Amino acid sequence: MSDTQRDIQRDIVSAGFSLALIALTAFVMQRFFLPLVWAGILCVATWPLYLRMRAALGQRPIIAAALLTLASACIFIIPVLLGLAQAAREMPVLANFIVNANMNGLPVPGWTANIPLAGSAISDWWQATLSQPHGLGHLLAGGAVGGFHSARDILRVFGTDVFHRLVDFGLAFLCLFFFYKDGEALTRQITALGSHFLRPERWGRYAQKVPTAIRATVNGLVLVGLAEGALIGVAYVITDLPSPVLWAFATGILAIIPFGAPLAYLCAAALLLVQGSVGGAIGVAVWGTVVLFVADHFVRPGMIGNATRLPFLAVLFGILGGVETLGLVGLFIGPVVMVLFVTLWYEANVFDLAPAPVQKTPASPAAPERTQ
């Protein structure tokens, strides 16, 4: 066997070993991918703030990383704990209501008869489905309601889910501390690896786009969504909606997801309608629609699209496609993928878009003068 064949076999075995090691690592680490991704997103989004804090503390990276991690945890965890505390007070009542509604049925509310055109049809549908015992469970067949026989079942499932989410939160902030502390070394390693497989100038173009896309998405989704929840929450307070703080918190969380806010404020409007507050229900629905229209059509696309130079459809498809395929974390990964794709698109068409060079034609020789 020649030396060339031995080198080829050695390269094949080396590549196979590397791929097997990567696959084994991914298998072992699969439970922690989501906290790692969330920590990476938070680190990239707040990295300029970390640099300023580190400079203010005399270039002490560990202290700056610890303080900023603690501040980030407080910003995220305190509202979550307040919302969970409010939910814990309301959950037993809500759980009993769901179980009783499923076991005994919901009577047809009187306001359905006053709905023009569709009132009788809605009353008949309500009577045939929700008013029947176990009608709610049949309506949500395949969901959780049909399997709940007591409020204790609902509380147990809710508590287990909350515990898992809190564990993910803790792991994400633990990773965030080390990302801050070792971020520059990690960036150098990623840059060296990317430059090894791509040309350095090309890798630089792509690497520059990712932090901008993440920061723009965080500002355009999280901050705008929380602002929507606060503004719509004002209507909850004015209309005397039960637990307006909890409803505003849920609206802000759902507003981070495109088209998620209507689910919250329309449910709140329906609750007001069931309680007989028709004016309050109309006010919440109208005000929520106005806030959502302004935020989703002017504020959010401007913050994301202007920073990333993405067309509106690319922003929309990146967000919706990311949520559809990856869940909540896809809100931030989807726009990043679209930014990289648009960069590749422009890179592939750069020669077609460049103006063709103008070829200079040689000047024609002057005609000889005619002699007299």
Order of alpha helices (4+ residues) and beta strands (2+ residues): alpha-alpha-alpha-alpha-alpha-alpha-alpha-alpha-alpha-alpha-alpha-alpha-alpha-alpha-alpha-alpha
